Amino acid sequence: MKVVIIGASGYSGAELASLVAKHPQLTLAGCYVSEQSLDKGKLLSDLYPEHLGLLDSPLLPLSESAFSDIDNTADFVCLCTDHKVSVDLAPRFLSMGKKVFDLSGGYRLSSNEDYQTYYGFEHQHTELLSEAAYGLVEWNSEAIAKAKLVAVAGCYPTAALNALKPLQQAGLLADQTIIINAVSGVTGAGRKASVGTHFCEVSLAPYGLFNHRHSPEIEQHLGHKVLFTPHLGNFPRGILETIYVQLKADVTSEQVTQAYQVLVDEPLIRLLGRKIPSIKGVAKQPFVDIAWQQQGCQLIVMAAIDNLLKGAAGQALQCINLAMGIPHSTGLKG
């Protein structure tokens, strides 16, 4: 199957290009950037020398003739573009009969009102919001396999939802707001130069208080109220979340452990029990590491992922694998 990546010069796009190029059943059919991009014409391996010999193809401009080429060659189209750009591009590729995997937030939420509130634009293709399958692989595999449009889950929500949905599904959560304290490396902010994400300028600090766009995404797919506070850390990649949960009265540690067994056979989930996860443990790895400790009705859940792999490109590849009817960890583990 042939895969085209739009927005391939960014961190997630390059990571996905590398995964596709090494995949046993996929061919990287083209890497595209906008016509205005300063990266057009460059080799992807010039921007990312760690991929020298693997990604030596030029970054092509997404011109009108490029759309024709994609129509003739691609089976799958992956959008590693800005949210609003993805909203505009997805319908065009869907009309060609392509399966579209969107790594942006353009189709993750359920209503135009949420896009106006949290993304700052009016969604022009709301008819597709109900058709898009949410790309959280361990929890929505059947819908992902059948969907023409997949909204790959956000990085912070991927960690939070995998950590919390077992508890929610088992009916162990008290009716109180869950507090999610999360920190991410600077690659989560994208590759575009900015003083705020310049490595020498970054100091651990919170952002997006009360209005971060991942808050409604987590709440929508968890079915529970959360207070989500992200932080930017001065390290390249990875996410660590510390989540404060109030359990129902008399919930035992055995019940909590049993709830997490729903994930025990998932190849990219590692249940650590009481062992505390770390960024180092997941950097450049496709896993979700989950641990928890309980004291009475209070539960602290910890989750760690690589924001570029399980939080973006790796999860997109899992979705592609499901669309092909093969194990979703193909090309990621072993």
C-alpha positions as CSV (number, residue, x, y, z in Angstrom):
1,M,0.0,0.0,0.0
2,K,1.3,3.4,-0.9
3,V,1.4,6.3,1.6
4,V,1.7,10.0,1.0
5,I,2.5,12.4,3.8
6,I,1.5,16.1,3.6
7,G,3.5,18.3,6.0
8,A,6.4,15.8,6.0
9,S,9.1,18.4,7.1
10,G,7.7,18.7,10.6
11,Y,8.7,16.5,13.5
12,S,5.7,14.2,13.3
13,G,5.8,14.1,9.6
14,A,9.4,13.1,9.4
15,E,8.9,10.5,12.2
16,L,6.0,9.0,10.2
17,A,8.0,9.0,7.0
18,S,10.7,7.0,8.7
19,L,8.2,4.5,10.0
20,V,6.5,4.1,6.6
21,A,9.8,3.7,4.8
22,K,10.8,0.8,7.1
23,H,7.4,-0.9,7.2
24,P,7.3,-4.3,5.6
25,Q,4.0,-3.7,3.8
26,L,4.0,0.0,3.0
27,T,5.7,2.2,0.4
28,L,6.4,5.9,0.9
29,A,5.0,7.3,-2.3
30,G,5.6,11.0,-1.7
31,C,6.5,13.6,0.9
32,Y,4.9,17.0,0.4
33,V,5.1,20.5,1.9
34,S,3.1,23.7,1.1
35,E,4.1,25.6,-2.0
36,Q,5.3,28.5,0.2
37,S,7.5,26.3,2.4
38,L,11.2,27.1,2.5
39,D,11.8,23.4,2.8
40,K,10.4,22.5,-0.7
41,G,13.0,20.8,-2.9
42,K,15.2,19.8,0.0
43,L,15.8,16.2,0.9
44,L,14.1,15.1,4.1
45,S,17.4,13.6,5.1
46,D,19.0,17.1,4.8
47,L,16.6,18.3,7.5
48,Y,16.9,15.1,9.5
49,P,20.4,13.6,9.0
50,E,19.6,10.6,11.2
51,H,17.5,9.4,8.2
52,L,20.3,9.7,5.7
53,G,20.0,6.8,3.2
54,L,16.4,6.1,4.2
55,L,14.6,9.4,3.5
56,D,16.7,10.9,0.6
57,S,13.7,11.9,-1.5
58,P,12.9,15.6,-2.1
59,L,10.1,17.4,-0.4
60,L,7.6,18.2,-3.1
61,P,5.4,21.3,-3.2
62,L,1.6,20.6,-2.9
63,S,0.7,22.1,-6.2
64,E,-2.4,21.4,-8.3
65,S,-0.4,18.9,-10.3
66,A,0.6,17.2,-7.1
67,F,-3.0,16.5,-6.3
68,S,-3.3,14.7,-9.6
69,D,-0.2,12.7,-8.8
70,I,-1.5,11.7,-5.4
71,D,-4.9,10.8,-6.9
72,N,-3.1,8.4,-9.3
73,T,-0.6,6.8,-6.9
74,A,-1.7,7.0,-3.2
75,D,-3.8,4.6,-1.2
76,F,-3.5,6.4,2.1
77,V,-2.9,10.1,2.8
78,C,-1.5,11.3,6.1
79,L,-2.0,14.9,7.1
80,C,0.7,16.3,9.4
81,T,-0.5,19.8,8.9
82,D,-1.9,22.7,10.8
83,H,-5.4,22.0,12.2
84,K,-7.2,24.4,9.8
85,V,-5.2,23.2,6.8
86,S,-6.2,19.6,7.6
87,V,-9.9,20.6,7.8
88,D,-9.6,22.0,4.2
89,L,-7.5,19.2,2.7
90,A,-9.3,16.1,4.1
91,P,-12.5,16.5,2.0
92,R,-10.5,16.9,-1.2
93,F,-8.6,13.6,-0.6
94,L,-11.7,11.8,0.6
95,S,-13.4,12.8,-2.7
96,M,-10.6,11.0,-4.5
97,G,-11.5,7.8,-2.6
98,K,-8.4,7.9,-0.4
99,K,-8.3,6.9,3.3
100,V,-7.2,9.9,5.2
101,F,-5.3,9.9,8.5
102,D,-5.2,13.3,10.1
103,L,-2.6,13.9,12.8
104,S,-3.9,17.4,13.6
105,G,-6.8,18.3,15.8
106,G,-9.0,19.2,12.8
107,Y,-11.5,16.3,13.2
108,R,-11.1,15.2,16.9
109,L,-13.9,17.2,18.5
110,S,-17.6,16.8,17.9
111,S,-19.0,20.3,17.4
112,N,-18.3,23.5,15.6
113,E,-18.7,25.4,18.9
114,D,-15.8,23.5,20.4
115,Y,-13.6,24.5,17.4
116,Q,-14.6,28.1,17.8
117,T,-13.9,28.0,21.6
118,Y,-10.7,25.9,21.7
119,Y,-9.2,26.3,18.2
120,G,-10.3,29.8,17.3
121,F,-11.9,29.0,13.9
122,E,-15.2,28.0,12.5
123,H,-15.1,24.4,11.2
124,Q,-16.1,24.4,7.5
125,H,-16.8,20.7,7.2
126,T,-18.9,19.8,10.3
127,E,-20.6,17.0,8.3
128,L,-17.4,15.0,8.6
129,L,-17.0,15.4,12.4
130,S,-19.5,12.5,13.0
131,E,-17.9,10.4,10.3
132,A,-14.3,10.6,11.5
133,A,-13.2,7.7,13.7
134,Y,-11.2,8.7,16.8
135,G,-7.8,7.2,16.4
136,L,-7.2,5.9,19.9
137,V,-6.1,2.4,18.8
138,E,-6.5,0.4,21.9
139,W,-10.1,1.6,22.5
140,N,-11.5,2.2,19.0
141,S,-10.0,-0.4,16.7
142,E,-13.1,-1.5,14.9
143,A,-14.2,2.0,13.9
144,I,-10.7,2.9,12.8
145,A,-10.4,-0.2,10.6
146,K,-13.6,0.7,8.7
147,A,-13.3,4.5,8.6
148,K,-12.4,6.6,5.6
149,L,-11.3,9.5,7.8
150,V,-9.3,8.9,11.0
151,A,-8.7,11.7,13.5
152,V,-5.5,10.4,15.2
153,A,-5.7,11.0,18.9
154,G,-3.8,13.9,20.4
155,C,-0.6,13.3,22.3
156,Y,-1.7,14.3,25.8
157,P,-5.1,12.6,25.4
158,T,-3.4,9.4,24.3
159,A,-1.6,9.1,27.7
160,A,-4.5,10.4,29.7
161,L,-7.2,8.2,28.1
162,N,-5.2,5.0,28.2
163,A,-4.5,5.7,31.9
164,L,-8.1,6.6,32.9
165,K,-10.5,4.6,30.6
166,P,-9.9,1.3,32.4
167,L,-11.1,2.9,35.7
168,Q,-14.0,4.6,34.0
169,Q,-15.1,1.4,32.2
170,A,-14.9,-0.5,35.5
171,G,-17.1,2.1,37.2
172,L,-14.5,3.0,39.8
173,L,-14.4,6.8,39.4
174,A,-16.1,9.0,41.9
175,D,-18.2,11.9,40.6
176,Q,-15.4,14.5,41.0
177,T,-13.1,16.3,38.6
178,I,-9.9,14.5,37.7
179,I,-6.8,16.6,37.8
180,I,-4.2,15.9,35.1
181,N,-0.8,17.5,35.6
182,A,1.2,16.9,32.4
183,V,4.6,17.9,31.0
184,S,5.9,17.6,27.4
185,G,9.1,18.1,25.5
186,V,9.6,21.0,23.1
187,T,9.0,18.9,19.9
188,G,5.4,18.9,20.9
189,A,5.3,22.6,20.0
190,G,6.4,21.9,16.4
191,R,9.4,22.7,14.3
192,K,8.7,26.3,13.4
193,A,11.1,28.7,15.1
194,S,9.8,30.6,18.1
195,V,11.4,32.3,21.1
196,G,8.9,30.6,23.4
197,T,10.1,27.2,22.3
198,H,13.8,28.0,21.8
199,F,15.7,25.5,23.8
200,C,17.7,28.1,25.7
201,E,14.6,30.0,26.6
202,V,12.4,27.1,27.8
203,S,11.9,26.8,31.5
204,L,9.4,24.4,33.0
205,A,6.2,26.3,33.0
206,P,2.4,25.7,32.6
207,Y,0.4,27.0,29.7
208,G,-3.2,26.8,28.3
209,L,-4.7,27.1,31.8
210,F,-8.4,26.2,31.8
211,N,-8.7,26.4,28.0
212,H,-6.3,24.0,26.4
213,R,-7.7,22.3,23.3
214,H,-6.9,18.8,24.7
215,S,-9.3,19.3,27.6
216,P,-12.5,18.8,25.6
217,E,-10.9,16.0,23.7
218,I,-10.1,14.1,26.9
219,E,-13.6,14.8,28.4
220,Q,-15.4,13.9,25.2
221,H,-13.7,10.5,24.9
222,L,-13.6,9.7,28.7
223,G,-17.1,10.9,29.6
224,H,-15.8,12.5,32.8
225,K,-14.9,16.0,33.9
226,V,-11.1,16.8,34.0
227,L,-8.9,19.7,34.9
228,F,-6.0,19.5,32.5
229,T,-2.8,21.6,32.9
230,P,0.0,21.0,30.5
231,H,3.6,22.2,31.0
232,L,6.5,22.7,28.6
233,G,9.8,21.2,29.7
234,N,13.3,21.8,28.4
235,F,13.8,18.3,27.0
236,P,13.3,17.2,23.3
237,R,10.6,14.6,23.4
238,G,8.3,12.7,25.7
239,I,5.3,13.2,27.9
240,L,4.8,12.4,31.5
241,E,1.4,12.8,33.2
242,T,0.6,12.6,36.9
243,I,-3.2,12.2,37.3
244,Y,-5.1,12.6,40.6
245,V,-8.2,10.5,40.8
246,Q,-10.9,10.2,43.5
247,L,-12.3,6.7,43.6
248,K,-15.7,5.6,44.8
249,A,-15.9,4.6,48.5
250,D,-14.5,1.2,49.4
251,V,-12.7,0.6,46.0
252,T,-9.9,-1.8,46.8
253,S,-6.4,-2.0,45.3
254,E,-7.4,-5.4,43.9
255,Q,-10.3,-3.8,42.0
256,V,-8.0,-1.1,40.5
257,T,-5.4,-3.7,39.4
258,Q,-8.2,-5.8,37.9
259,A,-9.5,-2.8,36.0
260,Y,-6.2,-2.4,34.2
261,Q,-6.2,-6.0,33.1
262,V,-8.3,-4.8,30.1
263,L,-5.0,-3.6,28.7
264,V,-2.8,-6.5,29.7
265,D,-2.6,-8.0,26.2
266,E,-2.1,-4.8,24.3
267,P,1.3,-5.0,22.7
268,L,2.2,-1.3,23.1
269,I,0.8,-0.9,26.6
270,R,3.2,-1.6,29.5
271,L,1.5,-1.9,33.0
272,L,4.2,-1.1,35.6
273,G,2.1,-1.5,38.7
274,R,3.8,0.6,41.4
275,K,7.0,1.2,39.4
276,I,7.1,4.9,38.5
277,P,7.4,5.6,34.7
278,S,9.8,8.1,33.2
279,I,10.5,10.1,30.0
280,K,13.7,8.1,29.6
281,G,11.8,4.9,29.6
282,V,9.6,5.8,26.6
283,A,11.7,8.3,24.5
284,K,12.0,6.9,20.9
285,Q,9.7,4.0,21.9
286,P,6.2,3.3,20.8
287,F,4.8,2.4,24.2
288,V,2.4,3.8,26.9
289,D,3.9,3.1,30.3
290,I,1.2,3.2,33.1
291,A,1.6,2.9,36.8
292,W,-0.5,3.7,39.8
293,Q,-0.4,3.9,43.6
294,Q,-3.4,4.1,45.9
295,Q,-4.1,5.4,49.4
296,G,-7.7,4.9,50.5
297,C,-10.0,6.6,47.9
298,Q,-7.1,8.6,46.4
299,L,-5.4,7.2,43.4
300,I,-2.4,8.6,41.6
301,V,-2.0,7.3,38.1
302,M,1.2,8.0,36.1
303,A,1.5,7.7,32.3
304,A,4.4,8.2,30.0
305,I,4.6,8.2,26.2
306,D,6.9,9.6,23.4
307,N,4.9,12.5,22.0
308,L,6.2,11.9,18.4
309,L,5.7,8.1,18.4
310,K,2.7,6.9,20.5
311,G,1.5,10.5,20.6
312,A,1.6,11.1,16.9
313,A,3.4,9.1,14.1
314,G,3.4,5.7,15.8
315,Q,-0.3,5.9,16.6
316,A,-1.0,7.0,13.0
317,L,0.9,3.9,11.8
318,Q,-1.2,1.7,14.1
319,C,-4.3,3.2,12.5
320,I,-2.9,2.5,9.0
321,N,-2.2,-1.1,10.1
322,L,-5.8,-1.6,11.3
323,A,-7.0,-0.2,7.9
324,M,-5.0,-2.9,6.2
325,G,-6.3,-5.6,8.5
326,I,-2.9,-6.5,10.1
327,P,-1.8,-6.3,13.7
328,H,-1.6,-2.7,14.8
329,S,1.9,-3.0,16.2
330,T,3.4,-4.0,12.9
331,G,6.4,-1.9,12.1
332,L,6.6,-0.6,15.6
333,K,7.5,-3.5,17.9
334,G,10.1,-6.2,17.0
